[in-house]
Amino acid sequence: MSSKKYEAALAENRSLVVLQDELTRQKAELESERARLQQDKERLNQEKADLASEKASTEASLRTNLNSKNQQVDKLSADLQAREARLAEMQRILDEKDRAVNNLRQVVSKALLGFKASDLTVDVRNGKVYVSLSNQLLFKSGSTKVDAQGQEALKKLAGALQNQQDVNVVVEGHTDDVPVARGTAGMQDNWDLSVLRATEITRILTESGVAPQRVTPSGRSKYVPVDPATTADARQKNRRTEIILTPKLDELFQILEKN
């Protein structure tokens, strides 16, 4: 073999070695890159699995929380409906009570027609019927015995109340601020005077047909004046008896106790 051919063969051989080395190097790099990509793939798959698990856990937690909230909403809705039903029932009873009070006022007013407005008034306050009778109609000064005209008014009132079985009656005696005369029999002060007058009126009402169980006498002395002035006119207004008529509210109280 000629030297030229030999040298050419050597050069070609070196080129092949260099090429082989380059291919080997590239192969190693590709294998390294493949291994890295495989690791990345496995890492991404693990992250995907973790995210899927976290998503499932979060969705389950959200569903549980949503179910709990729905149950709370259902309970609150049921409670609200029950409360609204109770309120509606209470309102119905209150409306009936108002109708009963207004009807009672009309019945009593009709029964007491003919008496002067200055001596006798009938009005509604705080859901109750107040029959206010001046002492001028009922009693002489310092006396606990009801005059004939006062007895007539009380008997008419008793007649009207006989058909009002669901009405409680409170008889309140009121005096002015002038003390009772010293030595008045059976009386130490205005407390005694107001109580004894209320008791006397209660006796007339019950003897005229009102059930005793429905009537309560009470004395307020001088402490609940209509007019706080000390003039003769104010004192005349304050000397009075108020008969307070209250429809029974047993049904309403039962509902309130349930609440």
C-alpha positions as CSV (number, residue, x, y, z in Angstrom):
1,M,0.0,0.0,0.0
2,S,1.4,3.4,-1.0
3,S,2.1,5.9,1.7
4,K,-0.6,8.2,0.4
5,K,-3.2,5.5,0.6
6,Y,-2.0,4.6,4.0
7,E,-2.2,8.2,5.2
8,A,-5.7,8.5,3.7
9,A,-6.8,5.4,5.5
10,L,-5.4,6.7,8.8
11,A,-7.1,10.0,8.3
12,E,-10.4,8.3,7.6
13,N,-10.0,6.0,10.6
14,R,-9.3,9.0,12.9
15,S,-12.5,10.7,11.5
16,L,-14.5,7.6,12.2
17,V,-13.1,7.5,15.8
18,V,-13.9,11.2,16.3
19,L,-17.4,10.6,14.9
20,Q,-17.9,7.6,17.1
21,D,-16.7,9.5,20.1
22,E,-19.2,12.3,19.2
23,L,-22.0,9.9,18.7
24,T,-21.1,8.3,22.0
25,R,-21.1,11.6,23.7
26,Q,-24.4,12.6,22.1
27,K,-25.9,9.3,23.1
28,A,-24.8,9.8,26.7
29,E,-26.3,13.3,26.7
30,L,-29.5,12.0,25.2
31,E,-29.7,9.2,27.7
32,S,-29.0,11.7,30.5
33,E,-31.7,14.0,29.1
34,R,-34.1,11.0,28.8
35,A,-33.4,10.1,32.4
36,R,-34.1,13.7,33.5
37,L,-37.3,13.8,31.5
38,Q,-38.4,10.5,33.0
39,Q,-37.8,12.0,36.4
40,D,-39.7,15.1,35.5
41,K,-42.5,12.9,34.1
42,E,-42.7,10.9,37.3
43,R,-42.6,14.1,39.4
44,L,-45.4,15.6,37.3
45,N,-47.4,12.4,37.6
46,Q,-47.0,12.5,41.3
47,E,-48.0,16.1,41.5
48,K,-51.0,15.3,39.3
49,A,-51.9,12.5,41.7
50,D,-51.4,14.7,44.7
51,L,-53.6,17.4,43.2
52,A,-56.2,14.9,42.3
53,S,-56.2,13.6,45.8
54,E,-56.3,17.1,47.2
55,K,-59.1,18.0,44.9
56,A,-61.1,15.0,45.9
57,S,-60.5,15.7,49.6
58,T,-61.4,19.4,49.1
59,E,-64.6,18.5,47.2
60,A,-65.6,16.0,49.9
61,S,-65.0,18.6,52.6
62,L,-67.0,21.1,50.6
63,R,-69.8,18.7,50.1
64,T,-69.8,17.9,53.8
65,N,-69.8,21.6,54.7
66,L,-72.5,22.3,52.1
67,N,-74.7,19.5,53.5
68,S,-74.2,20.9,57.0
69,K,-75.1,24.4,55.9
70,N,-78.1,23.1,54.0
71,Q,-79.2,21.3,57.2
72,Q,-78.8,24.5,59.2
73,V,-80.7,26.5,56.6
74,D,-83.5,23.9,56.7
75,K,-83.6,24.0,60.5
76,L,-83.6,27.8,60.5
77,S,-86.4,27.8,57.9
78,A,-88.5,25.4,59.9
79,D,-87.9,27.4,63.1
80,L,-88.8,30.6,61.2
81,Q,-92.0,29.1,59.9
82,A,-92.9,27.8,63.4
83,R,-92.2,31.2,64.9
84,E,-94.2,33.0,62.2
85,A,-97.1,30.6,62.9
86,R,-96.9,31.4,66.6
87,L,-96.7,35.1,65.9
88,A,-99.7,34.8,63.5
89,E,-101.6,33.0,66.3
90,M,-100.6,35.6,68.8
91,Q,-101.7,38.4,66.5
92,R,-105.1,36.6,65.9
93,I,-105.6,36.4,69.7
94,L,-104.6,40.0,70.1
95,D,-107.0,41.1,67.4
96,E,-109.8,39.1,69.0
97,K,-108.9,40.7,72.3
98,D,-109.0,44.2,70.7
99,R,-112.4,43.4,69.2
100,A,-113.6,42.1,72.6
101,V,-112.4,45.3,74.3
102,N,-114.1,47.5,71.8
103,N,-117.3,45.5,72.1
104,L,-117.1,45.6,75.9
105,R,-116.7,49.4,75.7
106,Q,-119.8,49.7,73.6
107,V,-121.8,47.4,75.8
108,V,-120.8,49.3,79.0
109,S,-121.2,52.8,77.4
110,K,-124.7,51.8,76.3
111,A,-125.6,50.5,79.7
112,L,-124.4,53.7,81.4
113,L,-126.1,56.2,79.0
114,G,-127.8,59.0,80.9
115,F,-125.1,59.9,83.3
116,K,-123.3,63.2,83.0
117,A,-119.9,63.1,81.3
118,S,-118.4,64.9,84.3
119,D,-119.5,62.1,86.6
120,L,-118.9,59.0,84.5
121,T,-116.6,58.3,81.5
122,V,-115.8,55.1,79.6
123,D,-112.7,54.8,77.5
124,V,-110.0,52.3,76.4
125,R,-106.5,52.5,77.7
126,N,-103.7,49.9,77.2
127,G,-106.1,47.3,76.0
128,K,-108.5,47.7,78.9
129,V,-111.8,49.4,79.4
130,Y,-111.8,52.0,82.1
131,V,-115.0,53.1,83.7
132,S,-114.2,56.2,85.7
133,L,-116.8,57.4,88.3
134,S,-116.4,60.7,90.1
135,N,-116.9,60.7,93.9
136,Q,-119.5,63.3,93.3
137,L,-121.6,60.6,91.8
138,L,-120.7,57.9,94.4
139,F,-119.9,59.3,97.8
140,K,-120.5,62.2,100.1
141,S,-117.3,63.7,101.5
142,G,-115.4,61.3,103.8
143,S,-118.1,58.6,103.4
144,T,-117.7,55.0,102.2
145,K,-121.4,54.5,101.5
146,V,-122.5,54.8,97.9
147,D,-125.3,57.3,97.2
148,A,-128.5,56.2,95.4
149,Q,-127.5,57.5,92.0
150,G,-124.1,55.8,92.3
151,Q,-125.8,52.6,93.2
152,E,-128.0,52.9,90.1
153,A,-124.9,53.3,87.9
154,L,-123.1,50.4,89.5
155,K,-126.1,48.1,89.2
156,K,-126.4,49.0,85.5
157,L,-122.7,48.2,85.1
158,A,-123.1,44.9,86.9
159,G,-126.0,44.0,84.6
160,A,-123.9,44.7,81.5
161,L,-121.0,42.6,83.0
162,Q,-123.2,39.5,83.7
163,N,-123.0,38.6,80.0
164,Q,-119.3,39.2,79.9
165,Q,-118.0,36.1,81.6
166,D,-114.5,36.4,80.3
167,V,-113.8,39.8,81.8
168,N,-111.9,40.4,85.1
169,V,-112.8,43.5,87.1
170,V,-110.5,45.6,89.3
171,V,-112.0,48.3,91.4
172,E,-109.5,51.1,92.2
173,G,-110.3,53.8,94.8
174,H,-108.5,57.1,94.4
175,T,-108.5,60.1,96.8
176,D,-107.2,63.6,96.6
177,D,-104.3,64.8,98.7
178,V,-106.4,66.1,101.6
179,P,-106.0,63.9,104.7
180,V,-109.0,62.3,106.2
181,A,-110.4,64.1,109.1
182,R,-108.8,63.2,112.4
183,G,-110.8,60.7,114.3
184,T,-112.9,59.4,111.4
185,A,-114.2,56.0,112.4
186,G,-112.4,53.1,110.9
187,M,-110.0,55.2,108.9
188,Q,-106.4,56.2,109.7
189,D,-105.5,57.8,106.4
190,N,-106.4,58.1,102.7
191,W,-105.2,54.5,102.1
192,D,-108.1,53.3,104.3
193,L,-110.6,55.6,102.6
194,S,-109.6,54.5,99.1
195,V,-109.7,50.8,100.0
196,L,-113.0,50.9,101.9
197,R,-114.7,52.7,99.0
198,A,-113.3,50.2,96.5
199,T,-114.6,47.4,98.8
200,E,-118.0,48.9,99.1
201,I,-118.3,49.2,95.3
202,T,-117.1,45.7,94.9
203,R,-119.8,44.5,97.3
204,I,-122.5,46.3,95.3
205,L,-121.2,44.8,92.0
206,T,-121.2,41.3,93.4
207,E,-124.5,41.6,95.1
208,S,-125.9,42.8,91.7
209,G,-124.8,39.7,89.9
210,V,-121.0,39.9,89.1
211,A,-119.2,36.7,90.2
212,P,-117.0,37.6,93.2
213,Q,-114.2,35.5,91.8
214,R,-113.9,38.1,89.0
215,V,-113.6,41.2,91.1
216,T,-110.6,42.6,92.9
217,P,-110.9,45.8,95.1
218,S,-107.8,48.0,95.6
219,G,-107.0,51.4,97.0
220,R,-104.5,53.8,95.5
221,S,-104.9,56.6,98.0
222,K,-103.7,60.0,96.6
223,Y,-100.7,58.6,94.7
224,V,-102.2,58.2,91.2
225,P,-103.7,61.6,90.5
226,V,-105.3,62.6,87.2
227,D,-104.2,66.2,87.9
228,P,-101.2,66.8,90.2
229,A,-102.3,70.4,90.9
230,T,-103.7,71.3,94.4
231,T,-106.5,73.4,93.1
232,A,-110.2,72.6,94.0
233,D,-110.8,71.6,90.4
234,A,-107.8,69.2,90.3
235,R,-108.8,67.7,93.6
236,Q,-112.3,67.0,92.4
237,K,-110.9,65.2,89.4
238,N,-108.6,63.1,91.5
239,R,-111.5,61.9,93.9
240,R,-112.7,59.1,91.8
241,T,-113.2,55.3,91.4
242,E,-111.9,53.5,88.3
243,I,-113.4,50.2,87.4
244,I,-110.9,48.5,85.1
245,L,-112.3,45.7,82.9
246,T,-109.8,43.3,81.3
247,P,-110.7,40.4,79.0
248,K,-109.0,37.2,80.1
249,L,-105.9,36.4,78.1
250,D,-105.4,32.8,79.1
251,E,-105.0,31.6,75.5
252,L,-102.3,34.3,74.8
253,F,-100.4,33.5,78.0
254,Q,-100.4,29.8,77.1
255,I,-98.7,30.6,73.7
256,L,-96.2,32.9,75.4
257,E,-95.3,30.1,77.9
258,K,-94.7,27.7,75.0
259,N,-92.3,30.2,73.5
